[in-house]
Amino acid sequence: MGEKMKVVSIYRGFDHLSLGVGLLMGCLLVSLTYVTVYKSDMLAFPMNKRFHGIAVALPMSKEEAYSLISQQIDYQSEPRCSHGSASSHLCENTETIGTAWVSSSAGSEIPSQRNEFSAGEVTAGSKIPNSSRNVQSSSSLEDHVDRLQVPVVNNARKSDPEESDSKPMCDTSSHRCDVCDVHGDIRIVTGKDSPSILRVTASPFTDQQSWQVKPYARKWDHGLTRIIEPVTVRSTADRAAAPRCDVTHGVPAVVFSTGGYAGNHFHDFADLIVPLFQTVRQFDGEVQFVVAHLNRRWMTGKFGHYFRRLSRYDAIDLDNDARVHCFGRAIVGLRADQDLIIDPAKSPMGYNTSNFLQFMRSTYGLSRDYALKLAEQPGKKPRLLLIARSRSRKFMNADDIAKLAEKLGFEVLVSEAAKDLAEFSKIVNSCDVMVGVHGAGLTNLVFLPTNAVVVQVVPFGSHEWIATTYFGKPAKAMELKYLEYTITANESTLTELYPRDDPVFTDPQSIHKLGWEKMGEIYLKKQNIRLDLDRFRPVLEKALELLRE
C-alpha cells in the first residue's frame, strides 16, 4: 500500500507544463529523425528554407547566395557545381561558358550560348556591342554578377515535387497544339532519330508517364504533322540510368520546331511568331530555345530582331547537338489559339493580341500607335498602301486603282512586301489604310497602327470563310477596321482560261471538294485580278468614312 501511494504522489507532482514540454521535444526529435533519414538533401542548402510555413534562417555567404540563385535546383535533382561554394571541390573538372556549366568531357570547342545582344531593350537598327560576360571568379563575383546568370523566378518557380509528380506533364486537349510544361530535373537528349525530354524523379509512380509531342502549332493539319518529327516526353525514377548532364542551364527551355510551313509569311506569324510570344514572353528574355528542324538563317535573318528580344541565348539544335542539356523547367510545344489571335483566358500571363502588337512595335521601332483621325486633322491626306503581288493573285490594273485612290484624297504607295522585314514594317506602320488580295502579304497588318483600315480583296471561288477566318477576325482582334470586297467572275482572269459554263464558275464548291491542292491550283495559283473600279470605289469611300470617325 505504501509503494502504491508513493507512485501516486510522484505522478501528481509531475506538472502539466513539464508534460507539454516533453511531448514537444519528442515531436521535434521524431521530425528531425524523419528529415535526416528520408529527406537528407533538404539539409544541404545554405538558404532561408521554409518548412511547413516556418521560415528557418541559415547563414550563407554572398557567393553562395548568387550560386544558389543561378542553380535553380529542384531538391530531387543531383547537386550542381558551384564555384566558390563549400562544395567547389566537386567542380574541379568543369568550365564555365556563358550561363551554363559545361563538363570538360564534352569537348573543348563549345560555342557560347549567348547571342550578341545585351540584356537591355533592343529595337531594330540598334547598335549592340558584342560583349562576353562570363561568370567571374568567386573573389569578384559580387561586383560582376551578370543578370543573365540569374534564372527567371516569376512563373518559373518550381512547384512542390510531389504535386508535380502527380500531375500529367502534358496537355493534349487543344485542337491546335500539344504542350508539356515540365518542372524538376529535366534532361534533354538531342538527336534527329529520337530526341527526348526526360524528367528524373524520385517517385516510382511517374515512371509510366510518356507522351509523343510534335512541337509545331498546327496539330489539326494532319498532312503537315506527318512530316514533323515527334519528341518524346517522359519521366523516370531510375536516376542511375538517366543520361549525365553535359551542359546545365539556369533558365527554362522551350522546345519547338521551325519545320512545317515556316517561310510562308502568314504561317511564320500564325504558327510560330504569335505562339512564341504567348508562350515565352513571360520570361523576359531569360529562356533557352531548343529547336527541331532548326532554320537558323530564318531565325537570325528575317526575324532576327524578334528572336533576340524573346531570348538572350543562341538556339540549341535539337537534331544535331550531341550534348545532354539539363534544365529546371522545360516547355515542349507552343501555346496557340486562333490564327494571329491570343486569347487572354488561355495565356499564362493573360496576354492578349494588343500586347503582342505593342511588343512588335517596340521590337521594330515603330512610331505610330494610332491611325490618322481626319476629324482632328481634316487637311491631312491619309496614306494608303496597296500590297502588290508579283506572281499569282496580282492586281492587273494596280496603276488605275492607285489613281482612283489619289482622286478620292489618299496619298498612295504601291509596294510588294520587302524581304527586309524591319524596313517594310516601318512602311506599313506609316499607313492608315492597307489594301491587298487574300494572301500572305496581308499578314503585315500586324504592323498597322490601331484604328487603321484593312481592305481584303477576296478572289473569285467561294473563299469568304477562309478570308474572314485568317484575316477578318484577326484584324478586329487587333483593333483595326475591316472591309471585305469579293470580286465577281468578270473581275477574274480565270475567264481567260475556262469557259463560263465550267464548274470553276458555275459550281465553285465542287472544286473545293476536290481537295486543297486542286482548289488552290485553280483559284489561288492561276487567278489574277482586274478590279471593276466603279464597283470598288464605294469601298475606298467607306475607308475614308471610317477614318473620320
Disulfide bonds with the S-S distance in Angstrom:
Cys170-Cys180 1.94
Cys245-Cys326 1.92
